[in-house]
Amino acid sequence: MIRAPRGFTLIELVITAAILGVLALAVLPTAETVARRAKESELRSDLREIRGALDAYKKAWDEGRVPKAVGQSGYPPTLEVLVQGVVDPKSQKGARIYFLRRLPRDPFHPDATVPAAATWGKRSYASPPDFPAEGEDVFDVYSLAAGNGLNGVPYRDW
């Protein structure tokens, strides 16, 4: 009795490779969307964290826990101040108040060597909301990333 050779034919291998290729092409756009959604989630979280720290600084300023000067708006002069902290004038020991442990980076900023504060657009208290501009203080932050989010809103307007 003669045994037939075992194994796959060339046609079976080509068909299997073609099916795997089609499946890979179907998964690739989904993977890109998942990665983009993760970056957008991080951006949303980072903006919420920084804006919360800006509000906490303003609240501390209103309570007299941040040194006041004439003509100030009550918002920090730079984002770095939120991490460096300020001396609490109400503290007998000269304790510092910190508002952030570290300043998050804009997840959409392409250059990892740029300092975290430079990855954000900054709006001063004196600038209008439609045309944010830097000034003597930091009232709000926004992403400098071009393009729109998956929700259709430009990243700059988040």
C-alpha positions in Angstrom: 0.0 0.0 0.0 1.4 3.4 -1.0 0.9 6.3 1.3 0.0 9.7 -0.1 2.5 12.4 0.9 1.2 14.6 3.8 1.4 18.3 3.9 -0.2 21.4 2.5 -0.4 22.3 -1.2 0.8 25.6 -2.5 -2.7 26.8 -3.2 -3.8 26.1 0.4 -0.9 28.1 1.7 -1.6 31.0 -0.6 -5.3 31.1 0.3 -4.4 31.0 4.1 -1.9 33.9 3.6 -4.5 35.9 1.7 -7.1 35.4 4.4 -4.6 36.5 7.1 -3.7 39.5 5.1 -7.3 40.6 4.7 -7.9 40.1 8.5 -4.8 42.2 9.3 -6.0 45.0 7.0 -9.3 45.0 8.9 -7.7 45.3 12.3 -5.1 48.0 11.5 -7.6 51.0 11.3 -9.2 49.8 14.5 -5.8 49.7 16.3 -5.0 53.3 15.1 -8.4 54.5 16.4 -7.8 52.8 19.8 -4.3 54.4 20.1 -5.8 57.8 19.2 -8.6 57.4 21.6 -6.1 56.6 24.4 -4.1 59.8 23.6 -7.3 61.8 23.6 -8.3 60.4 27.0 -4.9 61.3 28.4 -5.2 64.8 26.9 -8.6 65.2 28.6 -7.3 64.0 31.9 -4.2 66.3 31.7 -6.2 69.4 30.9 -8.6 68.6 33.8 -5.6 68.2 36.2 -3.9 71.4 35.1 -7.1 73.4 35.2 -7.9 72.0 38.7 -4.4 73.2 39.8 -5.0 76.6 38.3 -8.3 76.9 40.2 -6.7 75.7 43.4 -4.0 78.4 43.1 -6.6 81.0 42.5 -8.6 79.8 45.6 -5.4 79.9 47.7 -4.7 83.4 46.4 -8.2 84.5 47.3 -7.8 83.0 50.8 -4.5 84.9 51.3 -2.3 81.8 51.2 -0.4 83.0 48.2 1.5 86.3 48.5 -0.5 89.1 46.8 0.8 92.1 44.9 -1.1 95.0 43.4 -2.3 94.5 39.8 -2.2 90.7 39.9 -5.1 88.6 38.8 -4.6 85.8 41.3 -3.5 83.2 38.7 0.1 81.8 38.6 2.7 83.7 36.5 3.9 80.4 35.0 2.9 76.7 34.9 6.1 75.8 36.7 4.9 77.7 39.8 2.2 75.0 40.3 5.0 72.4 40.7 7.6 74.5 42.5 5.0 75.8 45.0 4.7 79.1 46.8 5.4 80.0 50.4 2.3 80.2 52.5 2.3 83.6 54.3 -0.1 82.2 56.9 2.3 79.4 57.9 4.6 80.1 60.9 7.2 77.8 59.6 7.3 79.1 56.0 5.7 76.0 54.6 5.2 75.8 50.8 1.9 75.0 49.1 2.2 72.7 46.1 -0.5 72.4 43.5 0.9 69.7 41.2 3.4 66.9 41.7 4.6 67.2 38.1 3.4 69.1 35.1 1.9 66.7 32.5 2.9 67.0 28.9 0.5 67.4 26.0 0.3 63.8 24.7 0.0 65.1 21.1 3.2 67.2 21.2 5.6 65.5 18.8 8.9 66.5 20.5 9.7 64.7 23.7 12.7 66.9 24.5 10.6 70.1 24.9 9.9 71.0 28.5 6.3 70.1 29.6 5.3 73.7 30.1 6.2 74.5 26.5 4.0 71.8 25.1 0.8 73.7 26.2 -0.7 76.9 24.8 -1.3 79.4 27.6 -4.1 81.9 27.9 -3.7 84.9 30.2 -6.6 86.3 32.3 -6.6 89.5 30.1 -6.9 87.7 26.8 -10.3 87.0 25.2 -11.5 83.4 25.0 -11.7 83.4 21.2 -8.1 84.6 20.7 -6.1 83.2 23.6 -2.7 84.8 24.1 0.0 84.5 26.7 0.5 87.3 29.2 1.5 88.1 32.8 -0.3 85.0 34.2 -1.7 81.6 33.2 -5.5 81.6 33.4 -6.1 78.5 31.1 -4.2 76.0 29.0 -5.0 74.4 25.7 -3.4 71.9 23.4 -1.3 73.1 20.5 -2.0 70.0 18.5 -3.4 70.5 15.0 -6.5 68.6 13.9 -9.7 67.5 15.4 -10.6 64.9 17.9 -12.7 61.8 17.2 -15.7 63.9 18.4 -15.0 66.5 15.6 -13.9 69.3 18.0 -10.5 70.8 17.4 -8.0 69.8 20.1 -7.3 73.5 20.7 -10.9 74.0 21.8 -10.9 71.2 24.4 
